């Protein structure tokens, strides 16, 4: 059995407006047509959203302080484009 290498590319595009945020996830595998999925989240669902870059910064600050406040939980977007929670 011999497997050929093929390209896999994933992109997540997030657009925010006055009503909320649309997250579009696109997946390209080899020469196949791209697969797209879109999700919409309202403003109320996104309150306190912690994007990936901000999460890394928060982890560094918490490490410097050597303390994590109890019950520290934020909404975030997972690699699949779904809204989930991140707890520290």
C-alpha positions as a printed Julia matrix, in Angstrom:
88×3 Matrix{Float64}:
   0.0    0.0    0.0
   1.45   3.31  -1.04
  -0.15   6.61  -0.08
   0.39   9.79  -2.03
   0.93  13.02  -0.15
  -1.8   15.59  -0.63
  -2.29  19.08   0.61
  -4.69  19.88   3.45
  -5.47  23.52   4.12
  -7.86  24.92   6.72
  -9.0   28.52   7.02
 -11.3   30.17   9.5
 -12.72  33.58   8.62
 -14.55  35.6   11.27
 -16.65  38.68  10.45
 -18.23  40.76  13.18
 -21.09  43.21  12.68
 -23.72  44.95  14.82
 -25.8   41.76  15.13
 -23.06  39.26  15.99
 -20.34  37.25  14.32
 -20.27  34.9   11.34
 -17.57  32.22  11.37
 -16.81  30.48   8.07
 -14.59  27.41   8.08
 -13.13  26.24   4.75
 -11.28  22.95   4.24
  -9.3   22.01   1.11
  -8.07  18.42   0.77
  -5.88  17.67  -2.23
  -7.57  18.54  -5.5
 -11.13  18.11  -4.18
 -13.62  20.97  -4.06
 -13.37  23.07  -0.88
 -15.84  22.25   1.89
 -17.37  25.28   3.64
 -19.38  25.58   6.83
 -20.73  28.8    8.34
 -21.93  29.52  11.85
 -23.59  32.66  13.23
 -23.38  33.73  16.88
 -25.38  36.61  18.34
 -23.88  39.39  20.46
 -25.27  37.93  23.7
 -23.53  34.57  23.03
 -20.22  36.32  22.35
 -20.13  38.47  25.47
 -16.67  37.98  26.98
 -15.31  36.11  23.92
 -11.63  35.3   24.3
  -9.9   34.89  20.91
  -6.89  32.58  20.59
  -4.26  35.33  20.75
  -5.84  36.89  23.85
  -5.95  33.46  25.47
  -2.19  33.05  25.03
  -1.59  36.5   26.51
  -3.87  35.71  29.47
  -1.99  32.46  30.13
   1.31  34.37  30.28
  -0.12  36.94  32.7
  -1.53  34.19  34.93
   1.82  32.38  34.86
   3.65  35.56  35.91
   1.2   36.1   38.77
   1.36  32.42  39.72
  -2.35  32.55  40.49
  -5.59  31.72  38.71
  -8.81  33.26  40.01
 -11.39  30.57  40.81
 -14.08  29.98  38.19
 -12.22  31.75  35.36
 -14.26  30.74  32.27
 -14.57  32.46  28.88
 -16.47  31.7   25.68
 -14.13  30.87  22.81
 -14.27  29.4   19.3
 -12.83  25.9   18.8
 -10.85  24.8   15.7
 -14.08  23.56  14.1
 -15.68  27.03  14.35
 -18.09  26.14  17.16
 -18.64  28.26  20.24
 -17.4   26.54  23.41
 -15.96  27.5   26.8
 -12.39  27.73  27.94
 -11.69  27.4   31.64
  -8.42  28.04  33.47
